[in-house]
């Protein structure tokens, strides 16, 4: 996917030990005063970090959107700036993706879905028709969202989940049910 660009100038990374990624030079940390004369895309999976970096840079950069050549993207779907659509993904007619959305490998987004800014749809996730996802939501790998469901902002839908009802903002859904907001995973 990155190879489909005409010329890659380099990759910014905060890790000083990295000198090269995928054969491209690592340019180091992204300084605040850096002036861009090319498109940029943010390849960071963490929705909050991607949002913060996007907000920091939006006034001085044009964000590129990238669609892998093996993805199926309807001519009647809309794509915001800074989106990345990975290999084998399907985005059908009437869908609208906000800014800085990641649609990962093999994810399927059926007709008339509205995807908010800074959403990450993990590999093999399936979104049936007419779904709405709020800003910053993470849809886990192999999750299935049934038709017409509305998922609020900054939600986490666990890997393999089946979501059959609306989910309020800042909620977590694991398996086939909404979790108590007081639930602490791993500690």
C-alpha positions in Angstrom: 0.0 0.0 0.0 2.7 2.5 0.9 4.5 1.5 -2.3 1.5 2.9 -4.4 2.6 6.4 -3.6 4.7 8.2 -6.2 7.5 9.1 -3.8 7.9 8.4 -0.1 10.2 11.0 1.5 10.5 9.3 4.8 8.8 8.2 8.0 8.6 10.1 11.3 9.1 8.0 14.5 9.8 9.0 18.0 12.0 5.9 18.5 15.6 7.2 18.0 16.9 3.6 17.5 14.9 3.2 14.2 16.8 4.2 11.1 14.7 2.6 8.5 11.1 1.2 8.1 10.1 -0.9 5.1 13.2 0.4 3.3 12.3 4.1 3.9 14.4 6.4 6.0 13.2 7.3 9.5 13.4 11.1 9.8 13.2 11.1 13.5 10.8 13.0 15.8 8.2 15.3 14.1 9.1 18.8 15.2 6.4 21.4 15.7 7.9 23.9 13.3 8.3 21.3 10.4 6.8 22.7 7.2 5.2 20.2 4.8 5.2 20.4 1.1 3.8 16.9 0.6 0.8 14.9 1.7 1.0 13.1 5.0 -0.8 10.2 6.6 -0.8 9.1 10.2 -0.1 5.4 10.6 -1.0 5.1 14.3 -3.6 2.7 15.4 -4.4 4.3 18.8 -7.4 6.5 18.1 -6.6 9.1 20.8 -3.0 9.5 19.8 -4.0 9.7 16.1 -6.6 12.4 17.0 -4.1 14.4 19.1 -1.4 14.3 16.3 -4.0 15.2 13.7 -5.2 18.2 15.7 -1.6 19.3 16.2 -0.8 19.2 12.4 -4.1 20.1 10.7 -3.3 23.7 10.1 0.0 23.0 8.2 -0.5 19.8 6.3 -2.7 18.1 3.8 -3.7 14.6 5.0 -3.6 11.9 2.3 -6.1 9.0 2.2 -4.8 5.7 1.0 -6.9 2.9 -0.4 -5.2 -0.4 -1.1 -5.6 -1.6 -4.6 -7.3 -4.9 -3.5 -9.9 -3.0 -1.4 -13.4 -2.6 -2.9 -14.5 1.0 -2.3 -17.9 2.0 -3.9 -17.9 5.1 -6.1 -20.9 6.1 -4.1 -19.2 6.1 -0.8 -17.4 9.1 0.8 -14.0 9.1 2.4 -12.6 11.8 4.7 -9.0 13.0 4.8 -6.3 11.0 6.3 -8.1 7.6 6.0 -6.3 4.3 5.5 -8.3 1.4 3.9 -6.2 -1.8 4.0 -6.0 -4.9 1.8 -9.2 -6.8 1.1 -11.5 -4.3 2.8 -15.0 -3.7 1.4 -16.8 -0.4 1.7 -20.2 -0.4 0.0 -22.6 2.2 -1.5 -23.8 5.1 0.7 -21.1 4.8 3.4 -19.5 7.9 4.7 -16.1 7.7 6.6 -15.0 10.6 8.6 -11.4 11.9 9.0 -8.5 9.7 10.0 -10.4 6.4 9.9 -8.6 3.1 9.7 -10.3 0.2 8.0 -8.0 -2.7 8.6 -7.4 -5.8 6.6 -10.5 -7.6 5.4 -13.0 -5.5 7.2 -16.4 -5.2 5.6 -18.6 -2.1 5.9 -22.0 -2.6 4.2 -24.4 0.0 2.7 -25.3 3.3 4.3 -22.9 3.2 7.3 -21.8 6.5 8.9 -18.4 6.2 10.5 -17.2 9.1 12.7 -13.7 10.6 12.8 -10.8 8.7 14.3 -12.5 5.3 14.3 -10.5 2.1 14.0 -12.1 -0.9 12.5 -9.9 -3.9 13.1 -9.2 -6.9 10.8 -12.2 -8.9 9.6 -14.8 -6.9 11.4 -18.2 -6.9 9.8 -20.5 -3.8 9.9 -24.0 -4.6 8.5 -26.0 -1.9 6.8 -27.1 1.3 8.3 -24.7 1.4 11.3 -23.5 4.6 12.9 -20.2 4.7 14.8 -19.3 7.7 16.9 -15.9 9.5 17.0 -12.9 7.5 18.3 -14.7 4.1 18.5 -12.6 0.9 18.2 -14.3 -2.1 16.6 -12.2 -5.2 17.5 -11.1 -7.9 15.1 -13.9 -10.2 13.9 -16.6 -8.2 15.7 -20.0 -8.2 14.0 -22.3 -5.2 14.3 -25.9 -6.0 13.3 -28.0 -3.8 11.0 -29.0 -0.4 12.2 -27.1 -0.3 15.4 -25.8 3.0 16.7 -22.5 2.9 18.7 -21.6 6.1 20.5 -18.3 8.0 20.7 -15.1 6.6 22.2 -16.5 3.1 22.7 -14.6 -0.2 22.6 -16.2 -3.2 21.0 -14.2 -6.3 21.8 -12.7 -8.8 19.4 -15.3 -11.3 18.3 -18.2 -9.4 19.8 -21.7 -9.5 18.3 -23.4 -6.2 18.9 -27.2 -6.4 18.5 -28.3 -3.2 20.2 -27.3 0.5 20.5 -24.2 1.3 22.6 -23.9 4.6 24.6 -20.9 6.8 24.5 -17.7 5.7 26.3 -19.0 2.1 26.7 -17.3 -1.3 26.4 -19.0 -4.2 24.7 -17.5 -7.7 25.2 -19.0 -10.9 23.7 -22.7 -10.3 23.2 -23.4 -7.7 26.0 -22.7 -4.2 27.3 -20.2 -4.3 30.2 -20.7 -2.4 33.4 -18.8 0.9 33.1 -17.1 0.0 36.4 -15.6 -3.2 35.0 -11.8 -3.2 35.2 -10.1 -5.5 32.8 -6.7 -6.9 33.8 -6.5 -5.4 37.3 
